[in-house]
């Protein structure tokens, strides 16, 4: 051994969803326990060039920088809200989510993704980043469930009579 300690790296996929937010918080808490570094990664789709005039092409670097800045702001919000102390860096990479996360996790100790809870049918139709990560990642994967949806209790219908109710036995 050369005497240098390996510092663990935990990669987390973020996309601004509630599920990804839960995954980011979990990863920051886990990194604090392990003394690890968090690498928050967002997959950014390349701009559709056919939608722009030739003289007004979008700058892909500006889009990635804006996405990374957004991730950085969310990391700081979580730090303030929950007192999280883990070292974290934000990165936006152009490509499809599964490919970007699998590549980012190449030297990672853990890959964390959120689950949106679309169910089997929605995942089959739309694809699943969580499933792709589990099947292809070069390291262990944790899939964090998103927050449970808030259900409103049905209110009981209360009749408010417009005339007084009769007093006494009612047949």
Secondary structure as GFF3:
##gff-version 3
##sequence-region A 1 171
A	DSSP	beta_strand	9	13	.	.	.	ID=ss1
A	DSSP	alpha_helix	18	34	.	.	.	ID=ss2
A	DSSP	beta_strand	37	44	.	.	.	ID=ss3
A	DSSP	three_ten_helix	49	51	.	.	.	ID=ss4
A	DSSP	alpha_helix	60	82	.	.	.	ID=ss5
A	DSSP	beta_strand	87	94	.	.	.	ID=ss6
A	DSSP	alpha_helix	97	104	.	.	.	ID=ss7
A	DSSP	beta_strand	110	115	.	.	.	ID=ss8
A	DSSP	alpha_helix	119	126	.	.	.	ID=ss9
A	DSSP	alpha_helix	129	136	.	.	.	ID=ss10
A	DSSP	beta_strand	141	145	.	.	.	ID=ss11
###
